[in-house]
Amino acid sequence: MYFVLTKRPEYVLFCMSPSERFAVGVSEHRVVHLLVRDPGGAWQVLREWNAEEYSHTAFMAQLRNREEPDDPEQLLALLPPNLR
């Protein structure tokens, strides 16, 4: 899977999946957000964690050789147990 980088004012890094079903955002305070689209198309935070606990890079690297899941909630299984 690859990611599409884009800009969102509240994030220093924001990247979406190819289908735009989920995204990863990093705030200036180094908080990582795993976001999903709600039925209206707005981004909603599914899970958040401190980047010192688990970096966005480590999370995204796990997706490198995977197909994008139909249900973004399946991505929660890739997080360390204490962050699920």
Phi, psi and omega per residue, in radians:
M1 nan 2.568 3.064
Y2 -2.106 2.967 -3.124
F3 -2.186 2.636 3.103
V4 -1.890 2.035 3.115
L5 -1.405 2.440 3.088
T6 -2.592 3.130 -3.132
K7 -1.947 2.436 2.975
R8 -2.434 2.313 -2.994
P9 -0.991 -0.549 -3.069
E10 -1.485 0.011 -3.087
Y11 -2.236 2.522 3.018
V12 -1.477 -0.372 3.030
L13 -2.463 2.302 3.093
F14 -2.507 2.134 3.126
C15 -2.404 2.493 -3.081
M16 -1.962 2.743 2.993
S17 -1.256 2.840 -3.132
P18 -0.971 -0.630 -3.129
S19 -1.450 -0.178 -3.061
E20 1.143 0.432 3.068
R21 -1.391 -0.494 3.090
F22 -2.493 2.861 -3.130
A23 -2.587 2.820 3.037
V24 -2.143 2.239 3.105
G25 -2.226 2.546 3.095
V26 -2.167 2.181 3.139
S27 -1.448 2.934 3.115
E28 -1.153 -0.284 3.099
H29 -1.632 0.225 3.093
R30 1.097 0.682 2.996
V31 -1.769 2.236 -3.134
V32 -1.668 2.326 3.072
H33 -2.039 2.291 2.921
L34 -1.734 2.042 -3.019
L35 -2.001 2.626 3.045
V36 -2.292 2.790 3.108
R37 -1.487 2.400 3.029
D38 -1.482 3.038 -3.101
P39 -0.996 -0.468 3.112
G40 -1.488 -0.057 3.113
G41 1.662 -0.027 3.126
A42 -1.423 2.627 3.106
W43 -1.384 2.325 3.085
Q44 -2.192 2.433 3.131
V45 -1.297 2.097 3.067
L46 -1.510 -0.693 3.136
R47 -2.695 2.590 3.053
E48 -2.393 2.633 3.113
W49 -2.734 2.849 3.119
N50 -1.368 2.329 -3.102
A51 -1.120 -0.393 3.079
E52 -1.215 -0.507 3.105
E53 -1.297 -0.731 -3.078
Y54 -2.787 2.018 -3.029
S55 -1.317 2.701 3.061
H56 -1.118 -0.561 3.135
T57 -1.131 -0.761 3.116
A58 -1.097 -0.724 3.125
F59 -1.107 -0.864 -3.091
M60 -1.170 -0.578 3.128
A61 -1.104 -0.548 3.090
Q62 -1.136 -0.386 -3.100
L63 -1.563 -0.093 -3.014
R64 -0.931 -0.806 -3.072
N65 -1.887 0.440 -3.131
R66 -1.973 2.727 2.974
E67 -1.428 2.627 3.101
E68 -1.182 2.243 -3.137
P69 -1.249 2.616 3.072
D70 -1.171 -0.612 3.129
D71 -1.920 1.917 -3.119
P72 -1.002 -0.392 3.123
E73 -1.127 -0.326 3.067
Q74 -1.111 -0.391 3.140
L75 -1.172 -0.389 3.138
L76 -1.059 -0.503 3.130
A77 -1.143 -0.332 3.142
L78 -1.456 -0.227 3.137
L79 -1.380 2.676 3.027
P80 -1.004 2.588 -3.073
P81 -0.881 -0.665 -3.101
N82 -1.254 -0.174 -3.138
L83 -1.878 -0.111 -3.119
R84 -1.245 nan nan
